[in-house]
């Protein structure tokens, strides 16, 4: 299950992403420095939560969907197992 984040964390992160899209990275430490530079948040806990959510949003926006290697149609017919009629 994922964390539930308050609305103010989401709103601050959306502002940061719209104003500074090139400075947001998937590195937590760099995002912490970014939040320190551009905001006046005094709480370390709040800064870390915002930086962590920025990492999540950055990774979510850059996610690559990899298709499955083989579909069911390409697999072909299933092999039948040999059954022992004498054991029944």
N, CA, C and O atoms as a GROMACS GRO file, in nm:
protein
  352
    1UNK      N    1   0.083  -0.116   0.000
    1UNK     CA    2   0.000   0.000   0.000
    1UNK      C    3   0.088   0.124   0.000
    1UNK      O    4   0.200   0.122   0.051
    2UNK      N    5   0.038   0.229  -0.056
    2UNK     CA    6   0.116   0.352  -0.063
    2UNK      C    7   0.079   0.447   0.050
    2UNK      O    8  -0.022   0.429   0.118
    3UNK      N    9   0.163   0.548   0.067
    3UNK     CA   10   0.137   0.647   0.171
    3UNK      C   11   0.029   0.744   0.126
    3UNK      O   12   0.017   0.776   0.008
    4UNK      N   13  -0.048   0.791   0.222
    4UNK     CA   14  -0.148   0.894   0.195
    4UNK      C   15  -0.082   1.027   0.230
    4UNK      O   16  -0.036   1.047   0.342
    5UNK      N   17  -0.079   1.117   0.134
    5UNK     CA   18  -0.014   1.246   0.156
    5UNK      C   19  -0.118   1.357   0.165
    5UNK      O   20  -0.218   1.356   0.092
    6UNK      N   21  -0.094   1.452   0.255
    6UNK     CA   22  -0.188   1.565   0.266
    6UNK      C   23  -0.189   1.649   0.140
    6UNK      O   24  -0.096   1.646   0.060
    7UNK      N   25  -0.296   1.722   0.125
    7UNK     CA   26  -0.316   1.805   0.005
    7UNK      C   27  -0.209   1.912  -0.009
    7UNK      O   28  -0.170   1.944  -0.122
    8UNK      N   29  -0.160   1.969   0.101
    8UNK     CA   30  -0.060   2.075   0.090
    8UNK      C   31   0.073   2.024   0.037
    8UNK      O   32   0.144   2.098  -0.030
    9UNK      N   33   0.109   1.898   0.065
    9UNK     CA   34   0.232   1.842   0.009
    9UNK      C   35   0.216   1.827  -0.141
    9UNK      O   36   0.308   1.858  -0.218
   10UNK      N   37   0.100   1.779  -0.183
   10UNK     CA   38   0.076   1.762  -0.326
   10UNK      C   39   0.074   1.895  -0.399
   10UNK      O   40   0.124   1.906  -0.511
   11UNK      N   41   0.016   1.997  -0.337
   11UNK     CA   42   0.010   2.127  -0.403
   11UNK      C   43   0.147   2.192  -0.413
   11UNK      O   44   0.179   2.255  -0.514
   12UNK      N   45   0.229   2.179  -0.309
   12UNK     CA   46   0.366   2.233  -0.315
   12UNK      C   47   0.446   2.161  -0.422
   12UNK      O   48   0.521   2.224  -0.497
   13UNK      N   49   0.431   2.030  -0.431
   13UNK     CA   50   0.504   1.953  -0.532
   13UNK      C   51   0.459   1.989  -0.673
   13UNK      O   52   0.542   1.997  -0.764
   14UNK      N   53   0.331   2.011  -0.691
   14UNK     CA   54   0.286   2.048  -0.826
   14UNK      C   55   0.336   2.186  -0.865
   14UNK      O   56   0.368   2.208  -0.982
   15UNK      N   57   0.345   2.278  -0.769
   15UNK     CA   58   0.403   2.409  -0.797
   15UNK      C   59   0.550   2.398  -0.835
   15UNK      O   60   0.596   2.463  -0.929
   16UNK      N   61   0.624   2.316  -0.760
   16UNK     CA   62   0.767   2.300  -0.788
   16UNK      C   63   0.788   2.238  -0.925
   16UNK      O   64   0.877   2.280  -1.000
   17UNK      N   65   0.707   2.140  -0.960
   17UNK     CA   66   0.724   2.073  -1.089
   17UNK      C   67   0.688   2.166  -1.204
   17UNK      O   68   0.752   2.161  -1.309
   18UNK      N   69   0.587   2.251  -1.187
   18UNK     CA   70   0.552   2.343  -1.296
   18UNK      C   71   0.653   2.456  -1.310
   18UNK      O   72   0.681   2.500  -1.422
   19UNK      N   73   0.709   2.504  -1.199
   19UNK     CA   74   0.804   2.615  -1.206
   19UNK      C   75   0.947   2.570  -1.239
   19UNK      O   76   1.020   2.640  -1.309
   20UNK      N   77   0.987   2.454  -1.189
   20UNK     CA   78   1.124   2.406  -1.205
   20UNK      C   79   1.128   2.261  -1.256
   20UNK      O   80   1.180   2.174  -1.187
   21UNK      N   81   1.074   2.235  -1.374
   21UNK     CA   82   1.070   2.094  -1.420
   21UNK      C   83   1.208   2.037  -1.451
   21UNK      O   84   1.228   1.916  -1.442
   22UNK      N   85   1.303   2.123  -1.488
   22UNK     CA   86   1.436   2.074  -1.522
   22UNK      C   87   1.523   2.048  -1.400
   22UNK      O   88   1.625   1.981  -1.411
   23UNK      N   89   1.485   2.099  -1.283
   23UNK     CA   90   1.565   2.080  -1.163
   23UNK      C   91   1.520   1.961  -1.078
   23UNK      O   92   1.594   1.916  -0.991
   24UNK      N   93   1.400   1.910  -1.103
   24UNK     CA   94   1.351   1.795  -1.027
   24UNK      C   95   1.412   1.668  -1.084
   24UNK      O   96   1.408   1.645  -1.205
   25UNK      N   97   1.470   1.586  -0.997
   25UNK     CA   98   1.535   1.462  -1.040
   25UNK      C   99   1.478   1.344  -0.963
   25UNK      O  100   1.387   1.360  -0.881
   26UNK      N  101   1.532   1.227  -0.990
   26UNK     CA  102   1.492   1.110  -0.914
   26UNK      C  103   1.586   1.083  -0.797
   26UNK      O  104   1.581   0.977  -0.736
   27UNK      N  105   1.673   1.180  -0.766
   27UNK     CA  106   1.764   1.170  -0.652
   27UNK      C  107   1.705   1.246  -0.533
   27UNK      O  108   1.680   1.366  -0.542
   28UNK      N  109   1.683   1.175  -0.424
   28UNK     CA  110   1.620   1.233  -0.306
   28UNK      C  111   1.704   1.346  -0.247
   28UNK      O  112   1.649   1.450  -0.209
   29UNK      N  113   1.834   1.329  -0.240
   29UNK     CA  114   1.922   1.430  -0.180
   29UNK      C  115   1.920   1.560  -0.260
   29UNK      O  116   1.916   1.668  -0.202
   30UNK      N  117   1.921   1.551  -0.392
   30UNK     CA  118   1.915   1.671  -0.475
   30UNK      C  119   1.781   1.741  -0.462
   30UNK      O  120   1.773   1.864  -0.464
   31UNK      N  121   1.675   1.663  -0.450
   31UNK     CA  122   1.543   1.723  -0.433
   31UNK      C  123   1.530   1.791  -0.296
   31UNK      O  124   1.459   1.891  -0.283
   32UNK      N  125   1.598   1.737  -0.195
   32UNK     CA  126   1.598   1.803  -0.064
   32UNK      C  127   1.664   1.940  -0.074
   32UNK      O  128   1.614   2.038  -0.018
   33UNK      N  129   1.775   1.947  -0.145
   33UNK     CA  130   1.843   2.075  -0.164
   33UNK      C  131   1.757   2.172  -0.244
   33UNK      O  132   1.754   2.291  -0.215
   34UNK      N  133   1.688   2.120  -0.344
   34UNK     CA  134   1.598   2.203  -0.424
   34UNK      C  135   1.487   2.263  -0.339
   34UNK      O  136   1.459   2.382  -0.349
   35UNK      N  137   1.426   2.181  -0.256
   35UNK     CA  138   1.318   2.228  -0.169
   35UNK      C  139   1.373   2.332  -0.071
   35UNK      O  140   1.305   2.431  -0.043
   36UNK      N  141   1.493   2.312  -0.019
   36UNK     CA  142   1.555   2.411   0.069
   36UNK      C  143   1.578   2.544  -0.002
   36UNK      O  144   1.554   2.651   0.055
   37UNK      N  145   1.623   2.537  -0.126
   37UNK     CA  146   1.656   2.658  -0.201
   37UNK      C  147   1.533   2.741  -0.237
   37UNK      O  148   1.536   2.864  -0.225
   38UNK      N  149   1.427   2.675  -0.280
   38UNK     CA  150   1.316   2.751  -0.337
   38UNK      C  151   1.199   2.772  -0.242
   38UNK      O  152   1.103   2.841  -0.278
   39UNK      N  153   1.204   2.715  -0.122
   39UNK     CA  154   1.091   2.732  -0.031
   39UNK      C  155   1.140   2.782   0.105
   39UNK      O  156   1.260   2.784   0.132
   40UNK      N  157   1.047   2.821   0.188
   40UNK     CA  158   1.080   2.868   0.321
   40UNK      C  159   1.031   2.771   0.428
   40UNK      O  160   0.988   2.812   0.536
   41UNK      N  161   1.038   2.642   0.398
   41UNK     CA  162   0.993   2.539   0.490
   41UNK      C  163   1.102   2.518   0.594
   41UNK      O  164   1.218   2.492   0.560
   42UNK      N  165   1.066   2.529   0.722
   42UNK     CA  166   1.162   2.514   0.831
   42UNK      C  167   1.170   2.372   0.884
   42UNK      O  168   1.270   2.335   0.946
   43UNK      N  169   1.068   2.295   0.862
   43UNK     CA  170   1.061   2.160   0.917
   43UNK      C  171   1.136   2.061   0.828
   43UNK      O  172   1.112   2.055   0.707
   44UNK      N  173   1.227   1.984   0.889
   44UNK     CA  174   1.300   1.884   0.813
   44UNK      C  175   1.208   1.771   0.767
   44UNK      O  176   1.224   1.718   0.657
   45UNK      N  177   1.112   1.736   0.850
   45UNK     CA  178   1.019   1.629   0.815
   45UNK      C  179   0.937   1.668   0.693
   45UNK      O  180   0.920   1.588   0.601
   46UNK      N  181   0.888   1.791   0.692
   46UNK     CA  182   0.807   1.838   0.578
   46UNK      C  183   0.892   1.845   0.452
   46UNK      O  184   0.847   1.806   0.344
   47UNK      N  185   1.015   1.895   0.464
   47UNK     CA  186   1.105   1.903   0.349
   47UNK      C  187   1.130   1.764   0.292
   47UNK      O  188   1.128   1.745   0.170
   48UNK      N  189   1.154   1.666   0.380
   48UNK     CA  190   1.182   1.530   0.333
   48UNK      C  191   1.059   1.467   0.268
   48UNK      O  192   1.072   1.395   0.169
   49UNK      N  193   0.941   1.494   0.321
   49UNK     CA  194   0.819   1.439   0.262
   49UNK      C  195   0.795   1.498   0.123
   49UNK      O  196   0.754   1.427   0.032
   50UNK      N  197   0.821   1.628   0.109
   50UNK     CA  198   0.804   1.692  -0.022
   50UNK      C  199   0.906   1.639  -0.120
   50UNK      O  200   0.873   1.610  -0.235
   51UNK      N  201   1.031   1.625  -0.076
   51UNK     CA  202   1.136   1.573  -0.164
   51UNK      C  203   1.107   1.429  -0.206
   51UNK      O  204   1.131   1.392  -0.321
   52UNK      N  205   1.057   1.348  -0.115
   52UNK     CA  206   1.022   1.211  -0.148
   52UNK      C  207   0.908   1.202  -0.247
   52UNK      O  208   0.909   1.118  -0.337
   53UNK      N  209   0.810   1.288  -0.231
   53UNK     CA  210   0.697   1.289  -0.325
   53UNK      C  211   0.741   1.338  -0.462
   53UNK      O  212   0.689   1.294  -0.564
   54UNK      N  213   0.838   1.431  -0.465
   54UNK     CA  214   0.893   1.476  -0.594
   54UNK      C  215   0.962   1.361  -0.666
   54UNK      O  216   0.949   1.347  -0.788
   55UNK      N  217   1.034   1.278  -0.591
   55UNK     CA  218   1.099   1.161  -0.651
   55UNK      C  219   0.995   1.067  -0.709
   55UNK      O  220   1.011   1.015  -0.820
   56UNK      N  221   0.887   1.044  -0.634
   56UNK     CA  222   0.782   0.954  -0.681
   56UNK      C  223   0.717   1.007  -0.808
   56UNK      O  224   0.694   0.932  -0.902
   57UNK      N  225   0.688   1.136  -0.810
   57UNK     CA  226   0.626   1.195  -0.929
   57UNK      C  227   0.721   1.192  -1.049
   57UNK      O  228   0.678   1.168  -1.162
   58UNK      N  229   0.849   1.216  -1.024
   58UNK     CA  230   0.947   1.213  -1.133
   58UNK      C  231   0.958   1.072  -1.192
   58UNK      O  232   0.960   1.055  -1.314
   59UNK      N  233   0.965   0.972  -1.105
   59UNK     CA  234   0.974   0.833  -1.153
   59UNK      C  235   0.846   0.792  -1.224
   59UNK      O  236   0.850   0.718  -1.323
   60UNK      N  237   0.733   0.838  -1.176
   60UNK     CA  238   0.605   0.804  -1.238
   60UNK      C  239   0.592   0.864  -1.377
   60UNK      O  240   0.536   0.802  -1.467
   61UNK      N  241   0.645   0.985  -1.394
   61UNK     CA  242   0.635   1.050  -1.525
   61UNK      C  243   0.732   0.990  -1.625
   61UNK      O  244   0.710   1.001  -1.746
   62UNK      N  245   0.839   0.928  -1.578
   62UNK     CA  246   0.940   0.870  -1.668
   62UNK      C  247   0.929   0.719  -1.680
   62UNK      O  248   1.019   0.654  -1.734
   63UNK      N  249   0.820   0.662  -1.630
   63UNK     CA  250   0.804   0.517  -1.632
   63UNK      C  251   0.788   0.467  -1.776
   63UNK      O  252   0.711   0.524  -1.854
   64UNK      N  253   0.860   0.361  -1.808
   64UNK     CA  254   0.852   0.301  -1.942
   64UNK      C  255   0.774   0.171  -1.927
   64UNK      O  256   0.807   0.086  -1.844
   65UNK      N  257   0.672   0.155  -2.010
   65UNK     CA  258   0.594   0.033  -2.006
   65UNK      C  259   0.658  -0.068  -2.101
   65UNK      O  260   0.668  -0.045  -2.221
   66UNK      N  261   0.702  -0.179  -2.044
   66UNK     CA  262   0.767  -0.283  -2.122
   66UNK      C  263   0.662  -0.389  -2.157
   66UNK      O  264   0.600  -0.445  -2.067
   67UNK      N  265   0.643  -0.417  -2.286
   67UNK     CA  266   0.543  -0.517  -2.323
   67UNK      C  267   0.591  -0.656  -2.283
   67UNK      O  268   0.711  -0.680  -2.273
   68UNK      N  269   0.498  -0.748  -2.261
   68UNK     CA  270   0.537  -0.885  -2.227
   68UNK      C  271   0.612  -0.949  -2.343
   68UNK      O  272   0.592  -0.914  -2.459
   69UNK      N  273   0.699  -1.045  -2.310
   69UNK     CA  274   0.784  -1.104  -2.412
   69UNK      C  275   0.706  -1.187  -2.514
   69UNK      O  276   0.737  -1.184  -2.633
   70UNK      N  277   0.606  -1.258  -2.469
   70UNK     CA  278   0.525  -1.339  -2.560
   70UNK      C  279   0.379  -1.329  -2.519
   70UNK      O  280   0.347  -1.332  -2.400
   71UNK      N  281   0.294  -1.318  -2.616
   71UNK     CA  282   0.152  -1.317  -2.584
   71UNK      C  283   0.098  -1.460  -2.589
   71UNK      O  284   0.170  -1.551  -2.630
   72UNK      N  285  -0.024  -1.479  -2.548
   72UNK     CA  286  -0.083  -1.612  -2.545
   72UNK      C  287  -0.099  -1.669  -2.686
   72UNK      O  288  -0.091  -1.791  -2.705
   73UNK      N  289  -0.122  -1.583  -2.784
   73UNK     CA  290  -0.140  -1.630  -2.920
   73UNK      C  291  -0.011  -1.687  -2.978
   73UNK      O  292  -0.016  -1.779  -3.059
   74UNK      N  293   0.104  -1.634  -2.936
   74UNK     CA  294   0.231  -1.680  -2.990
   74UNK      C  295   0.279  -1.810  -2.927
   74UNK      O  296   0.367  -1.876  -2.983
   75UNK      N  297   0.224  -1.848  -2.813
   75UNK     CA  298   0.273  -1.964  -2.742
   75UNK      C  299   0.240  -2.096  -2.812
   75UNK      O  300   0.315  -2.193  -2.798
   76UNK      N  301   0.133  -2.100  -2.884
   76UNK     CA  302   0.096  -2.222  -2.954
   76UNK      C  303   0.011  -2.312  -2.868
   76UNK      O  304  -0.027  -2.276  -2.756
   77UNK      N  305  -0.020  -2.432  -2.920
   77UNK     CA  306  -0.107  -2.522  -2.847
   77UNK      C  307  -0.037  -2.581  -2.724
   77UNK      O  308   0.085  -2.596  -2.722
   78UNK      N  309  -0.117  -2.612  -2.625
   78UNK     CA  310  -0.063  -2.673  -2.503
   78UNK      C  311  -0.038  -2.821  -2.526
   78UNK      O  312  -0.109  -2.886  -2.602
   79UNK      N  313   0.063  -2.872  -2.460
   79UNK     CA  314   0.094  -3.014  -2.471
   79UNK      C  315   0.008  -3.090  -2.370
   79UNK      O  316  -0.012  -3.046  -2.257
   80UNK      N  317  -0.041  -3.205  -2.415
   80UNK     CA  318  -0.122  -3.287  -2.324
   80UNK      C  319  -0.030  -3.374  -2.241
   80UNK      O  320   0.070  -3.426  -2.289
   81UNK      N  321  -0.068  -3.390  -2.116
   81UNK     CA  322   0.009  -3.477  -2.028
   81UNK      C  323  -0.031  -3.622  -2.052
   81UNK      O  324  -0.147  -3.652  -2.083
   82UNK      N  325   0.064  -3.708  -2.037
   82UNK     CA  326   0.033  -3.850  -2.044
   82UNK      C  327  -0.031  -3.893  -1.913
   82UNK      O  328   0.021  -3.866  -1.805
   83UNK      N  329  -0.142  -3.959  -1.926
   83UNK     CA  330  -0.210  -4.006  -1.805
   83UNK      C  331  -0.198  -4.156  -1.797
   83UNK      O  332  -0.197  -4.227  -1.898
   84UNK      N  333  -0.191  -4.203  -1.678
   84UNK     CA  334  -0.186  -4.346  -1.651
   84UNK      C  335  -0.326  -4.396  -1.620
   84UNK      O  336  -0.379  -4.368  -1.512
   85UNK      N  337  -0.388  -4.469  -1.713
   85UNK     CA  338  -0.522  -4.516  -1.690
   85UNK      C  339  -0.527  -4.630  -1.590
   85UNK      O  340  -0.632  -4.657  -1.532
   86UNK      N  341  -0.415  -4.697  -1.567
   86UNK     CA  342  -0.412  -4.811  -1.477
   86UNK      C  343  -0.419  -4.769  -1.331
   86UNK      O  344  -0.457  -4.849  -1.246
   87UNK      N  345  -0.384  -4.646  -1.300
   87UNK     CA  346  -0.384  -4.602  -1.161
   87UNK      C  347  -0.523  -4.562  -1.114
   87UNK      O  348  -0.541  -4.540  -0.995
   88UNK      N  349  -0.620  -4.550  -1.201
   88UNK     CA  350  -0.755  -4.511  -1.162
   88UNK      C  351  -0.839  -4.624  -1.117
   88UNK      O  352  -0.955  -4.604  -1.081
   0.00000   0.00000   0.00000
